Amino acid sequence: MAVTVGWHIYEITRDTLSLGLIGLVEVVPYFATALFAGHAVDHHCSRRFFGTLAAFLLGASAVALAVISTGWFGENIASTTLWIYMAFAFTGVARAFISPSYNALFALILPRDQYARAAGIGTSVFQIGLVVGPALGGLLVGFASKTVAYTFAIFLCVVAIVAIWTIRVKEPQVEASPAVLKSIAEGLRFVYHHQIILGALTLDMFAVLFGGAVALLPAFIQDIYKLGPEGLGILRAAPAIGAIFTGLWLARHPINLHAGRWLLASVAGFGVSIIGFGLSSSIWLAGLMLLISGMFDGVSVVMRQTIMQLATPDAMRGRVSAINGIFIGSSNELGAFESGLAAKLMGLVPSVIFGGLMTLGVVGITAKLAPKLRNLELHQLH
């Protein structure tokens, strides 16, 4: 949907700023909703209900966008663009419910000794979506139409709803709901006072904040490698492909010993590979460095998800997952801004090297300030 919306907007406006606003339109409703969504998953109805709600909201957004793409709202550029933004904003609200519902159901379905293996599978499936989704959106728009692409997204949302409701799971009784703000504050206090969870979230947030070179790839393709959009596609896919391989490997060979050291080492490896990318003189070497960065990132994602699942009480999974989403979501958005600002001030290559060095610095600081995370063994969390 995101690829189709981007094409749809740019086709109408021919304005790059309108592309940047797509992310803003999604992230603002997400931040406004995420903590309340986490509270709702923990204290109301069933986890399946909120997972279904998320898929329904995504489907409703796709329905609205499909109608808009037919020209039903007229040909006025300003009004059509406004309708697109309003329709796409529903995806931000849906996203707020996806992670808390997923993590709560994850813990209900699986025995604790399978969390690490399942996190590897989940990471691989997610990364496959990151590769296949944009490609499928582009193909459907190119060979059919925007309306067909949106309609296919509706179909996938229906599939998601059916999948959620066919899960055989006995959901526990929830306790009486406290005041919403009190419940959210309880979740924030839990994360703040849990050195292992806070350390893992902070490590991942700053690693993405400083090491996120993906936002600068169009500039590298045009200014460094002198290639067209096909080169951009290669580099954009490389990290996800690396993460897929890592997730599949960890699904068969889960890490159980020295979990904290593996997490810190993987983030350090990510920083080194980002520096290698910045120094690469050819697109193939750059692609290899990004693929390696995706492999290291895949390890850190699987380890962080496993740690969070094992360390979080069942009654708080929704709220902790929502807080995690805010950490990661803010780092992605702010990381793109930081990368652009650093490139403006330092130059393209120096800014990427700086980001990699800062990531290594974050690893060192985290290892020093969070000894419980550094020395963590997963069996301590069982």
C-alpha positions, 0 to 999 in steps of 0.5 A: 500500500505504501508504494502504491500511495507514494506513486499515486501522490507523486503522479498527481502532485509531482512534488517530492514534499508530498512524498515526505508527508506520507510518512508524517501522515502515518506516524502522527496517528501512530504516536497518538494511539500507540500507548492507548492501544497497548492499554486496550490490548492488556485490559479489554476484550480479546487479543484476537479482537484487536488484531482483527481491528488492525486488519480491518482498519488497514482494509478500510484504508485500502477501500477508501484509496481504491475508491479515490483512485477511480476518480470518484472524488473528482479531478481537483489535485488539492482535494484528491491529495487531501483525501488520500492523506486522510485515508492513509492515516488509518494505517497509522492507527492500525499499526498501533494495534498490530504489534501489541496484538501480535506479541500478546498472541505470540505468548499465548500460542507458544511455550516459552522454550520456543520463543527464540526459535519463533522470533527467528521465523517471525523476523524472516516472515516480516523481512520477506514482506518488506521485500515482496510487498513493495515489489508486488505493489510496483508490479500491480501498478505497472501492469494493471492499475492503482485500483487493482493494487489497492484491491489486492491489499483489501484481499490480503487484509481479509486473509489476515482477518480469517487467519487471526480468527482461525487461531486456536487459543484460550485467552486468559481473563483480564483484570479489571481495567484501571484508569487509562493514564494510570495503566500507561504510566504503569507500563512506562515505569516497568520499562524504565526500571527494568534494566534489561528491557530498557537497555535493549530498547535504547540500544536498538533505538540509537543504533537505528538512529545513527546507523540508518543509511537507507534514507541516503541511498537515492543520493548514493545511487545518483551521486556516487555510483551514477546509476538509475532506479534499478540500482536503488532497488538492489541496495534497498533489498540487500538489508532485508535479504540479509535479515531473512537469511539470519532469521531462518538460520536462528529459527533452526539454531536459536541463541541460548547462551550469552544472549546479551553479548550476542546482542551487543556484538550484533549491533557493533557488527551492524555499525562496522558494516555501515562504515564499510558501506560508506567506504564502498567504491562500487555498488556491488561492494555496497550491496554486500555491506548492506546485506551483512548489515541486515544479517547483523540487524536480524540477530539483534531484532531476534534477540531483542524480541526474544528478550522482551517476550521472556522478560515481560509479564503476560498482563503487560505485553500490550503496553510494553510492545506499544512502548517498544513500537514507539522506540523503534518507530521514532528511531526510524523517522528521526534516523532518516532526519538525522541522516539527511541533516548529517549529510547536509553538514558533513557530506554524504560519505562522512555522514555515513561513517560518522553514523557507524562510529556513533553506533559503536559508541552506543554499544560501548556505553550500553555495555558499560551502563547496563551490565545486566543486559551485557551478562544476560543468559536467556535462562535467567528470564524463564 
